[in-house]
Amino acid sequence: MPKRTINVASFKTYLSESYNELVHKVSWPTWKELQSSAIVVLVAALIVSFIIFLMDYIFGVQNMGDSNPWKGLLGFIYKFIA
């Protein structure tokens, strides 16, 4: 396996070009765009967490044994059926 050597000059060039690209070529979002994107992410996270809560509420935790009082909505229904 060939041994790799680090060329300091090429590393400095890499850092310089990376900085130049980040400062001059990248289009950064405005503060308003950033806020609206953050709100979209927050709303999406809340919707997903609500869906997961509903799934947990409907199906319950069935693998916790009999000592677990929470069985979900289906466990509540099964208690009245059985």
Buried (B, 14 or more C-beta within 10 A) or exposed (E): EEEEEEEEEEEEEEEEEEEEEEEEEEEEEEEEEEEEEEEEEEEEEEEEEEEEEEEEEEEBEEEEEEEEEEBBEBBEEEEEEE
